[in-house]
Amino acid sequence: MQITRQADYALRAMLYLGRYETRYKNGLEENPKASTSKIAEDQEIPPSFLAKIISQLSIAGLIHTSRGARGGVSLARAPKDISLLDVVEAIDRPITLNECVSDPDACAFGDNCPIHQVWCEAQAELVRKLSESTFDKLLEKEKDQN
């Protein structure tokens, strides 16, 4: 399984919005909304691709969007309340390492397959790690590295 480029871009855009929100709260930015053109430029995301990502993140309730001179994009929740799993699943749908994990009947060997349990445990561990990884933690780690 590989995270799609679209999910990777979405994660970078969300991290950017978390940074932007922090700068706004610290009085370094005037508008709490970031422009999609600035996100695309700073994160090296093709603008047309970003538009699709922004739409999906908005539908998932992770960001707010508004048009106009004071428009832009902002987080819909605090960074501590948004996980990497939220973003990945908003873009790539639920994580499934193997189809037998979500549909045991998909495997001809069913419950007798010794690999099935390994897939289930690996997926559960990945989902746990991504759900524990929230954007506030990433921003704090980034701050500590600088």
MITIKE-440645 format. One line per 3 residues: number of its first residue (from 1); their letters; for each residue x, z, y of C-alpha. Coordinates in steps of 0.02 Angstrom, whole numbers, plus 32768, in hexadecimal, padded with zeros to 4 digits. Example, Ala and Ser with C-alpha at 12.3 -4.5 7.8 and 13.67 -1.06 7.14 Angstrom:
1) AS) 8267 8186 7F1F; 82AC 8165 7FCB
//
This chain:
1) MQI) 8000 8000 8000; 803F 7FD6 80AD; 7FF2 8007 8153
4) TRQ) 7FC0 7F68 81AD; 8013 7F2F 824C; 7F6B 7F4A 82A1
7) ADY) 7F68 8002 826C; 801D 8016 82A4; 7FF1 7FCF 834F
10) ALR) 7F58 8040 8358; 7FC4 80D8 8335; 803F 80A4 83BD
13) AML) 7FB0 8088 8438; 7F66 8133 8412; 800F 8188 8427
16) YLG) 8022 812D 84CD; 7F75 816E 8503; 7FA7 821E 84D0
19) RYE) 8043 8211 853C; 7FDE 81C8 85CA; 7F5E 8254 85C1
22) TRY) 7FEA 82D5 85C9; 8034 8280 8663; 7F87 8280 86B5
25) KNG) 7F6C 8339 8692; 8019 835D 86DA; 7FEC 82FE 877A
28) LEE) 8063 826D 875C; 7FD8 81EA 874C; 7F40 81D1 87BD
31) NPK) 7EC6 817E 8745; 7EA4 81D0 869D; 7E88 8124 8652
34) AST) 7F15 80B0 861D; 7F04 7FF5 8631; 7F07 7F8F 8592
37) SKI) 7F81 7F15 85E2; 7FFC 7FA4 8601; 7FE7 7FE5 854F
40) AED) 8004 7F36 850A; 809F 7F1E 8576; 80EE 7FC9 8557
43) QEI) 80C9 7FCB 849D; 80F0 7F12 8480; 8044 7EEE 8438
46) PPS) 7FF9 7E41 844F; 7F6A 7E59 84CC; 7EE9 7DFB 8465
49) FLA) 7F16 7E64 83CD; 7F0B 7F04 8434; 7E5C 7ED4 8470
52) KII) 7E1F 7ED1 83BC; 7E76 7F77 8397; 7E2B 7FC8 8432
55) SQL) 7D7E 7F8F 83FB; 7D94 7FDB 834D; 7DD8 807F 8392
58) SIA) 7D46 8089 840B; 7CC7 8069 8381; 7D1A 80F2 831B
61) GLI) 7D04 816B 83AE; 7DBE 8186 83C7; 7DCA 813D 8477
64) HTS) 7D5D 811D 850E; 7D63 8078 856A; 7D23 8047 8614
67) RGA) 7D2B 7FAA 867D; 7D4C 7F92 8734; 7DCF 7FC1 87B4
70) RGG) 7DD9 8075 8777; 7DBC 8042 86C2; 7E2C 804A 862D
73) VSL) 7E41 80A8 858B; 7E4C 8163 8568; 7E48 81D4 84D2
76) ARA) 7D99 820C 849F; 7DDB 82B0 845A; 7E71 8320 8477
79) PKD) 7F11 82E7 8420; 7F06 8381 83AF; 7E5F 8341 836F
82) ISL) 7E9A 8292 833F; 7F01 8277 82A3; 7F64 81E3 8263
85) LDV) 7EE3 81D8 81D7; 7E57 81C4 8257; 7EAF 812F 82A5
88) VEA) 7EE8 80DC 8204; 7E3B 80E9 81B8; 7DEA 80A8 8258
91) IDR) 7E53 800B 8248; 7E79 7FF4 818E; 7DE3 8052 8144
94) PIT) 7DF9 80E1 80C8; 7EA2 80E8 8074; 7EA1 80B6 7FBE
97) LNE) 7F43 80A9 7F5D; 7EED 805A 7EC9; 7E39 8024 7EAE
100) CVS) 7E28 809E 7E1B; 7E3A 8131 7E93; 7D97 8109 7EEB
103) DPD) 7D44 80B6 7E54; 7D7E 80F9 7DAB; 7D10 8077 7D55
106) ACA) 7D80 7FEE 7D9D; 7E03 8018 7D19; 7DE8 7FE1 7C66
109) FGD) 7E44 807E 7C2B; 7DD5 80F5 7C8F; 7DFA 81AE 7C78
112) NCP) 7E79 8187 7BF0; 7EF2 8138 7C6C; 7F89 81AA 7C88
115) IHQ) 7FAF 8154 7D2E; 7F03 8175 7D7B; 7F29 822C 7DA1
118) VWC) 7FCF 81FD 7DF3; 7F76 8182 7E67; 7EF3 8205 7E93
121) EAQ) 7F75 828A 7EBA; 7FE2 8212 7F1F; 7F4E 81D8 7F85
124) AEL) 7F14 828A 7FA5; 7FC3 82BA 7FE0; 7FCE 8224 8055
127) VRK) 7F21 8247 809D; 7F50 82FF 80B5; 7FF2 82D5 810F
130) LSE) 7F9E 8256 8182; 7F0E 82CB 81AA; 7F87 8359 81D5
133) STF) 7FEB 82E7 8248; 7F90 82F2 82ED; 7FC3 82A1 8390
136) DKL) 7FE8 8346 83E7; 806A 836B 8360; 80B6 82BE 8374
139) LEK) 80BE 82D1 8430; 810F 837C 841F; 818F 8336 83A4
142) EKD) 81B3 82A6 841B; 81CA 8321 84AB; 8243 838A 8444
145) QN) 82AA 82F0 8419; 82C0 82C0 84D1
//
